[in-house]
Amino acid sequence: MTHQPATARRPRILSGRPSRWCAGVAAASILASPVLLAQTPRAQRERHVYISAAGKDDAPVTDLAPAEIRVREDGMAREVLRVGQATTPMQIALLVDDSDVSQRAVTEIREGVSAFIKQILDGSSQTEITLMTFGDRPTTLVPATSSAVALAKGVEKIFWRKGSGAYLMQAIDEAAKTLKKKGATRPVIVAFDMEDGPEFSNDSNDSIRKTLQNTGVALWTVTLLEQRGAVVTPEARERAIVVSDVASDSGGGNKPLITRQAITLGLSWVATRLLSQLDVTYNRPEALIPPKQMEVEVTRKDVKLWAPRWGKE
């Protein structure tokens, strides 16, 4: 029998084009890559917020632990990493009412301002204080300095301006923007005002709120409430909102007084809050848009807290 030679199999030639299966796998990989990136945790960055806390007797609370503090930004919980005494020097703009109504209290005002400056510099020698008045117009008596001698000379220049009204709102706006321009790392405004004097600033509480929020300045106010038939004007109403609500939202607070003999105690109360502040360090994911709102809470009972309520950059 004659065997026929086996027919040689022709080699299979692969096309230069990928198969549909290969193309599908490639497409799936491309589509999956953004999903995988989205599942990758965003980089975290440490942020700081300064808070003041006091117990039932109004004594400073300085031993809070990270587990006792809750921080939320736009409703999102943040991890609190550390809590410690705030040691960064402050940059304080001290605003003093020297309008016409301050005449009856000028002695007590000088005493209170002097005591405040001494208490702050004794507790934080590198803190800088700018001394300003706002009767008739915002006026700088002493530029930013840590010199007790220079500030004492400035206090001696505090007199009432006869026939003048107050420009507290304008002074807050100017002081906050100046602190921002100078690159203040821990900016604070402390303002003493006489509520029964007229306010002549054109600024609204909304504009002051935006200025403080944009500059990161905390506002603390001491208000003398000796009412003597003052007329409640629209400007006075705007001022009242600033010294109370806006001050609280900024991370500061308000101390109302009913007698001028308490001015020193009122300013000392603010100095104690500032010198006992805590530096809370927390994590925040990197984001292009800074948060609009902040919530800081303390879980320990019977502790009053002063903390900012708007977001930080």
KAVEN-V420423 format. One record per backbone hydrogen bond with DSSP energy under -0.5 kcal/mol. CO is the residue of the C=O (numbers start at 1). NH is the residue of the N-H. Records with the same first field share a line. If there is no record, write none. Layout:
# KAVEN-V420423
CO: NH / NH
This chain:
# KAVEN-V420423
1: 3
6: 8
12: 14
19: 23
20: 24
21: 25
22: 26
23: 27
24: 28
25: 29
26: 30
27: 31
28: 32
29: 33
30: 34
31: 35
32: 36
33: 37
34: 38
35: 39
36: 40
37: 40
43: 286
45: 284
47: 282
49: 280
51: 278
52: 306
53: 61
54: 304
55: 58
59: 55
60: 62
65: 68
66: 69
68: 299
70: 297
71: 78
72: 295
73: 76
76: 73
78: 71 / 80
79: 81 / 283
82: 281
84: 279
85: 87
90: 92 / 128
91: 188
92: 94 / 130
93: 95 / 190
94: 132
95: 192
96: 98 / 134
98: 161
99: 102
100: 103
101: 104
102: 105 / 106
103: 106
105: 109
106: 110
107: 111
108: 112
109: 113
110: 114
111: 115
112: 116
113: 117
114: 118
115: 119
116: 120
117: 121
118: 122
119: 123
120: 124
124: 127
128: 92
129: 131 / 145
130: 94 / 132
131: 141 / 142
132: 96
133: 139
134: 167
135: 137
139: 133 / 141
142: 131
145: 129
146: 148
147: 151
148: 152
149: 153
150: 154
151: 155
152: 156
154: 157
155: 158
157: 159
160: 162
161: 164
164: 100
165: 136
166: 200 / 201
167: 171
168: 172
169: 173
170: 174
171: 175
172: 176
173: 177
174: 178
175: 179
176: 180
177: 181
178: 182
179: 184
180: 183
186: 91
187: 218
188: 93
189: 220
190: 95
191: 222
192: 97
193: 195 / 224
194: 197
198: 166
204: 208
205: 209
206: 210
207: 211
208: 212
209: 213
210: 214
211: 215
212: 216 / 217
218: 189 / 220
220: 191
221: 255
222: 193
223: 225 / 257
224: 195
225: 227
231: 233
233: 237
234: 238
235: 239
236: 240
237: 241
238: 242
239: 243
240: 244
241: 245 / 246
242: 247
244: 248
245: 249
246: 250
247: 252
248: 251
249: 309 / 310
253: 221
254: 256
255: 223
257: 225
259: 262
260: 263
262: 266
263: 267
264: 268
265: 269
266: 270
267: 271
268: 272
269: 273
270: 274
271: 275
272: 276
274: 277
277: 86
278: 51 / 280
279: 84 / 281
280: 49
281: 81 / 82
282: 47
284: 45
288: 290
292: 311
293: 74
295: 72
297: 70
300: 303
304: 54
305: 307
306: 52
309: 294
